[in-house]
Amino acid sequence: MEDKERGVFSSGCPGCHKGGDCVGCAKREPRGKLLATNWLADIPGTDPKGVVEVLFKNTRVGFFSNPSGIPLKIGDIVAVEASPGHDIGRVTMIGPLVALQMKKSGLRNPAELKKVFRIARPADIEKFEEARAREHSTMIKARQIAEELGLAMKIGDVEYQGDGGKAIFYYIADERVDFRKLIRVLADTFKVRIEMKQIGARQEAGRIGGIGPCGRPLCCSSWMSKFVSVGTGAARVQDLSMNPQKLAGQCAKLKCCLNFEIDAYAEAQKQLPGKDMILETKDASYYLFKTDILTRTVTYSTDKGIPANLVTIDASRAFEIIALNKQGIRVDSLRTDDDEEETENKEYGDIIGQDSLTRFDKAKKKKKKKKPANAPAPQQQQKQAKPKPQQPNQPRQRQKQQPAGQQGQAPQQQKQGAQPPQQQKQGAQPNQKKKHKQ
């Protein structure tokens, strides 16, 4: 029974069979969504009839009173009051810390809270699992119905109540949508009570979940329960590039984590020189080009618009030059002699080959060719490859073959051989003279 209960919300410790407040067990599971450490658990004086925090599907959290004084602990699966019927959830916080959680959520009147009925029975869990198995198919069917009705909305998630008598449809819409006809069609199709809730893009990402660019689960699906507006000013303070693809999260909105470190960056910028401060030297005037808040270094340029003669110095050195300039003294250079020696001694060396483009490629092994069964031995191949010595009486083959130039001249020789008739005519004239003399 306990194993089945823990499989519903993946809570509890399989080693010691305790709830989420197990401390000393080595087989403890990682904490679930939106859980907090009950650091007041060992302090006596907690009211057993106090308010408890219950987590439902994804990020939906509710607060319920315990008038019956049921001994509850973190990780228990309970049946709580709903309208109508009952719902199934998991206890995530008890004791005095629940009052702080209620204050964050904006609930001030605990008298209006609903009640905890009992710890969930096996029949309650079976009914809840049956209703939960229908959620995905219900969402797909509801999307088709909304498309057929021509409604400009997107149904992002469906959540059934623990007793299966009610279904909550979470949808996203940019404009006002008249879904009265949609509710009637959904009620006739699924035979349950329908409730529509509009959510934003951040809430949708929290309900669906995913992995962020940092490699960890999304903050909105793991621990964030209240969303704060994020502006582009947070990116400018942290000196981030204004690239929408890098600044946007899975929900296509600005990342919530931009607000996490903005206070630290704003405090660190106070320890850096201002952007309007100009450093005067004997050679030129230097204007601020960029700052590195984490390393507390600043880069100056001799031109306001383009990077020219860039010099990077420490923030303390920049304040020294500013103080000297106020006294009317111009320094020889922004860097000191020690800084110049350090830059000269720094030599770049690729020690581990991290700049090689092929460092992750696997070396291809050459496949050995299989030798045929009747192949001769290597020594025999060498003997067969040796040429036979030429006999002195036989002419070389190279002498037999005429070069290409001689072969091309063969037709010309034949043409020249056609000239003997002229030579015969010229040679016949002396013979005729001899006859006349006789």
C-alpha positions in Angstrom: 0.0 0.0 0.0 2.8 2.5 0.9 4.7 1.7 -2.3 1.6 2.4 -4.4 0.9 5.6 -2.6 4.4 6.8 -3.2 4.2 6.0 -6.9 1.4 8.5 -7.4 3.5 11.6 -6.8 7.0 10.0 -6.7 7.4 11.1 -3.1 8.7 9.5 0.1 11.9 7.5 0.9 12.0 3.9 -0.3 14.8 3.1 2.2 13.2 3.9 5.5 9.5 4.3 4.3 9.2 7.9 5.6 7.9 11.0 4.0 9.8 13.9 2.4 11.4 15.0 5.8 13.7 11.9 5.9 17.2 13.1 6.8 19.5 10.3 7.7 18.7 7.6 5.0 21.2 7.0 2.3 18.5 5.9 -0.2 16.6 9.1 -0.1 15.1 10.3 -3.4 15.8 13.9 -4.6 13.3 16.5 -3.6 10.3 17.0 -5.8 8.7 20.1 -7.3 8.2 23.2 -5.2 9.4 21.5 -2.0 11.1 23.3 0.8 13.1 22.1 3.8 11.1 22.0 7.1 13.9 23.5 9.2 11.4 23.9 12.2 10.5 20.2 12.3 12.5 19.5 15.5 11.1 22.4 17.4 8.3 21.3 19.8 5.0 23.1 20.1 3.6 22.7 16.6 -0.2 22.6 16.4 -1.4 19.3 14.9 -4.7 21.0 13.8 -2.9 23.7 11.9 -2.9 24.5 8.2 -1.0 22.2 5.8 0.2 22.8 2.3 -0.9 20.3 -0.4 0.6 19.9 -3.9 -1.5 18.7 -6.8 -0.5 18.2 -10.5 2.5 20.2 -11.6 2.6 23.6 -9.9 -0.9 23.8 -8.4 -0.6 24.3 -4.6 -3.4 24.7 -2.1 -3.7 25.3 1.7 -6.1 23.2 3.8 -7.0 23.1 7.5 -6.8 20.0 9.6 -9.7 20.3 12.0 -9.7 16.5 12.8 -6.1 16.6 14.0 -4.9 13.9 11.6 -1.2 13.2 12.2 0.3 14.3 8.9 3.8 14.4 7.7 5.5 15.6 4.6 4.9 13.2 1.7 1.5 11.8 2.8 -1.1 11.3 0.1 -4.4 12.9 1.4 -7.9 13.4 0.2 -9.0 17.0 0.6 -12.2 18.9 0.1 -13.1 20.1 -3.4 -16.1 21.7 -5.1 -17.7 19.3 -5.7 -16.4 16.0 -4.3 -12.8 15.5 -3.2 -9.3 15.8 -4.6 -6.1 13.9 -4.1 -2.8 15.6 -3.3 0.5 15.3 -1.4 1.4 17.2 1.7 4.5 19.3 1.1 4.7 21.5 4.2 3.4 21.4 7.8 3.9 23.5 10.9 4.7 27.2 11.3 6.3 27.5 7.9 2.9 27.1 6.2 2.0 30.6 7.5 5.0 32.0 5.6 4.0 30.2 2.4 0.4 31.6 2.8 1.8 35.1 3.2 3.7 34.7 -0.1 0.6 33.5 -1.9 -1.5 36.4 -0.5 -3.9 34.4 1.7 -4.7 36.1 5.0 -7.9 34.5 6.2 -7.3 30.9 7.2 -11.0 30.5 8.2 -12.0 30.3 4.6 -9.8 27.3 3.9 -11.1 23.9 2.9 -10.6 20.8 5.0 -8.4 17.7 4.9 -10.8 14.7 4.9 -8.4 11.7 5.5 -5.3 10.0 4.3 -6.0 8.6 0.9 -7.3 5.0 0.8 -6.5 2.4 -1.9 -9.8 3.0 -3.6 -9.2 6.7 -3.8 -5.8 6.2 -5.3 -7.1 3.8 -7.9 -9.9 6.2 -9.0 -7.4 9.0 -9.2 -5.0 7.0 -11.4 -7.9 6.2 -13.7 -8.8 9.8 -14.1 -5.2 10.8 -14.5 -4.7 8.3 -17.4 -7.5 10.2 -19.4 -5.8 13.6 -19.2 -3.7 13.4 -22.4 -6.4 12.0 -24.7 -8.9 14.6 -23.3 -6.5 17.4 -24.1 -6.0 16.3 -27.7 -9.8 15.9 -28.2 -10.4 19.3 -26.6 -8.0 20.9 -29.0 -9.8 19.5 -32.0 -13.1 20.7 -30.7 -11.7 24.2 -30.1 -10.3 24.3 -33.7 -13.6 23.1 -35.2 -15.4 26.0 -33.3 -12.9 28.5 -34.7 -11.7 29.7 -31.3 -8.3 31.6 -31.1 -7.1 29.7 -28.1 -4.6 26.9 -27.2 -5.5 24.3 -24.6 -2.1 23.7 -22.9 -3.0 21.2 -20.2 -5.9 19.2 -18.6 -6.2 18.2 -15.0 -8.8 15.8 -13.6 -10.0 16.0 -10.0 -9.1 13.1 -7.7 -12.6 11.6 -7.9 -12.9 12.1 -11.7 -16.0 14.3 -11.5 -14.4 17.5 -12.6 -11.8 18.6 -15.2 -9.8 21.8 -15.3 -8.8 23.0 -18.8 -5.8 25.4 -18.9 -5.7 27.5 -22.0 -3.7 30.4 -23.5 -5.3 33.2 -25.5 -4.0 36.6 -26.6 -7.5 38.1 -26.8 -10.8 37.6 -25.0 -12.5 34.3 -26.0 -16.2 33.4 -25.7 -15.9 29.8 -24.8 -19.5 29.2 -23.5 -20.3 27.0 -26.5 -17.0 25.2 -26.0 -18.0 24.4 -22.3 -21.3 22.9 -23.4 -19.6 20.7 -26.1 -16.9 19.5 -23.6 -19.4 18.7 -20.9 -21.5 16.6 -23.4 -18.4 14.9 -24.7 -16.6 14.0 -21.5 -19.6 13.8 -19.1 -17.8 15.8 -16.3 -17.9 19.2 -14.9 -15.8 21.7 -16.9 -13.7 24.6 -15.5 -11.7 26.9 -17.7 -8.5 28.7 -16.4 -6.5 31.1 -18.5 -2.7 31.0 -17.9 0.2 32.8 -19.4 3.2 31.6 -21.3 5.3 31.3 -18.1 2.6 29.3 -16.4 2.4 27.0 -19.3 6.1 26.3 -19.3 5.9 25.6 -15.6 3.1 23.1 -16.0 4.7 21.3 -19.0 8.3 21.4 -17.7 11.5 21.1 -19.6 15.3 21.6 -19.5 16.7 25.1 -19.6 19.9 26.3 -21.4 21.8 25.9 -18.1 21.2 22.1 -18.2 18.9 22.1 -15.2 15.1 21.7 -14.9 13.1 24.9 -15.5 12.8 27.1 -12.4 9.1 27.7 -13.0 8.5 23.9 -12.9 10.8 23.0 -10.0 10.5 25.7 -7.3 9.1 29.0 -8.5 5.5 29.6 -7.5 5.2 33.4 -8.1 6.4 35.1 -11.3 8.0 38.6 -11.3 8.0 40.7 -14.4 11.4 40.7 -16.2 12.6 43.8 -18.2 15.4 44.4 -20.6 17.0 46.7 -18.0 18.1 43.6 -16.2 20.1 42.5 -19.2 21.7 46.0 -19.7 22.8 46.1 -16.1 24.5 42.8 -16.4 26.1 43.9 -19.7 24.5 41.1 -21.8 24.1 41.2 -25.5 20.6 42.2 -26.5 19.9 39.1 -28.5 16.3 37.9 -28.2 17.2 34.3 -28.9 19.7 34.2 -26.0 17.7 36.2 -23.5 14.4 34.3 -24.1 13.6 31.1 -22.3 11.4 28.1 -23.2 8.3 30.2 -23.0 9.6 32.8 -25.5 9.7 35.4 -22.7 12.7 36.9 -21.0 14.4 34.4 -18.7 13.3 34.7 -15.0 16.9 34.1 -14.0 17.8 37.6 -15.2 16.4 38.9 -12.0 18.4 36.6 -9.8 21.8 38.4 -10.0 20.8 41.9 -11.0 21.4 43.2 -7.4 24.9 41.8 -7.3 25.8 43.3 -10.6 24.3 46.7 -9.7 26.4 46.7 -6.5 29.6 45.6 -8.4 29.1 48.4 -11.0 29.4 51.0 -8.2 33.0 49.9 -7.7 33.9 50.6 -11.4 34.6 54.0 -13.0 31.7 55.8 -14.7 31.1 55.7 -18.5 31.5 59.4 -18.9 35.0 59.5 -17.3 37.8 60.3 -19.7 41.4 59.4 -18.9 44.0 61.9 -20.1 47.5 60.9 -21.0 50.4 62.9 -22.6 49.8 61.2 -25.9 45.9 61.0 -26.2 42.6 60.9 -24.4 41.0 57.5 -23.6 37.3 56.8 -23.6 35.5 53.9 -21.9 34.9 51.1 -24.4 33.7 48.2 -22.2 33.8 46.8 -18.6 34.2 43.4 -17.2 32.3 43.4 -13.9 33.4 40.0 -12.7 37.2 40.6 -13.1 36.9 44.3 -12.3 38.7 45.4 -15.4 37.9 48.2 -17.9 38.9 48.7 -21.5 39.6 52.1 -23.0 39.8 53.4 -26.6 41.3 56.5 -28.1 38.1 56.9 -30.2 34.5 57.3 -29.0 32.9 55.4 -31.8 35.2 52.6 -32.8 37.7 50.5 -31.0 41.1 52.0 -31.5 44.3 51.4 -29.5 42.4 49.4 -26.9 44.0 49.2 -23.5 42.7 47.0 -20.6 43.6 48.0 -17.1 42.4 47.3 -13.6 39.7 49.4 -12.0 42.0 50.6 -9.2 44.5 51.9 -11.8 41.7 53.8 -13.5 40.7 55.5 -10.3 44.4 56.5 -9.7 44.5 58.1 -13.2 41.2 59.9 -12.6 42.6 61.3 -9.3 45.8 62.5 -11.0 43.8 64.1 -13.9 41.7 66.1 -11.4 45.0 67.5 -10.1 46.0 68.5 -13.6 48.6 65.7 -14.0 48.7 63.7 -17.2 50.3 60.2 -17.0 52.7 58.8 -19.5 50.5 55.7 -20.2 47.6 53.9 -18.8 49.5 50.9 -17.9 52.3 50.8 -15.3 55.7 49.2 -15.9 54.7 46.1 -14.0 51.6 45.7 -16.1 53.6 45.9 -19.3 56.1 43.3 -18.1 53.3 40.9 -17.3 51.7 41.3 -20.7 55.1 40.7 -22.4 55.7 37.5 -20.3 52.3 36.1 -21.1 52.6 33.8 -24.1 49.8 31.9 -25.5 50.3 28.1 -25.7 47.9 25.5 -26.8 48.9 22.9 -24.1 46.1 20.4 -24.4 45.1 21.0 -28.0 41.8 22.6 -27.1 41.8 24.8 -30.3 42.1 21.9 -32.7 38.9 21.3 -34.7 39.5 17.6 -34.9 40.2 17.0 -31.2 36.9 15.2 -30.7 37.2 13.1 -33.9 38.0 9.5 -33.4 41.0 8.2 -35.3 40.0 5.9 -38.1 41.7 2.5 -38.0 42.9 1.2 -41.3 41.3 -2.1 -42.2 43.8 -4.8 -42.9 43.2 -6.5 -46.3 42.6 -10.2 -46.1 45.1 -12.2 -48.0 43.8 -14.9 -50.4 44.4 -18.5 -49.5 46.6 -19.2 -52.6 48.6 -16.0 -52.3 52.4 -16.6 -52.5 54.7 -15.9 -49.6 56.3 -12.5 -49.3 59.7 -13.8 -50.3 58.4 -15.4 -53.4 56.6 -12.2 -54.4 59.9 -10.3 -54.1 61.6 -12.9 -56.3 58.9 -12.6 -58.9 59.1 -8.8 -58.8 62.8 -8.7 -59.6 63.5 -8.0 -63.3 65.7 -10.3 -65.3 69.2 -8.9 -66.2 69.5 -7.8 -69.8 72.0 -9.7 -72.0 74.7 -7.5 -73.6 74.0 -8.8 -77.2 70.3 -7.8 -77.0 69.5 -4.2 -77.7 67.5 -2.3 -75.1 63.9 -1.8 -75.7 64.3 2.0 -75.3 66.5 2.0 -78.4 63.8 0.3 -80.4 61.1 2.8 -79.5 61.4 6.1 -81.3 60.8 9.3 -79.3 57.6 11.2 -79.9 59.4 14.0 -81.7 60.9 11.6 -84.3 57.5 9.9 -84.9 55.9 13.3 -85.6 58.6 14.2 -88.1 58.0 11.1 -90.2 55.5 12.7 -92.5 57.8 15.6 -93.1 60.5 13.2 -94.2 58.1 11.6 -96.6 57.3 15.1 -98.1 61.0 15.8 -98.4 61.4 12.5 -100.2 59.0 13.7 -102.9 61.5 16.3 -104.0 64.0 13.9 -105.9 62.5 14.8 -109.3 63.6 18.4 -109.0 67.1 17.2 -108.0 67.1 14.9 -111.0 66.3 17.8 -113.3 69.0 19.9 -111.8 71.4 17.0 -112.0 70.6 16.4 -115.8 71.9 19.8 -117.0 75.6 19.1 -116.6 75.3 15.9 -118.6 73.7 17.8 -121.5 76.5 20.3 -121.6 79.1 17.6 -121.8 77.3 16.2 -124.9 77.4 19.5 -126.7 81.1 19.8 -126.0 81.7 16.5 -127.6 
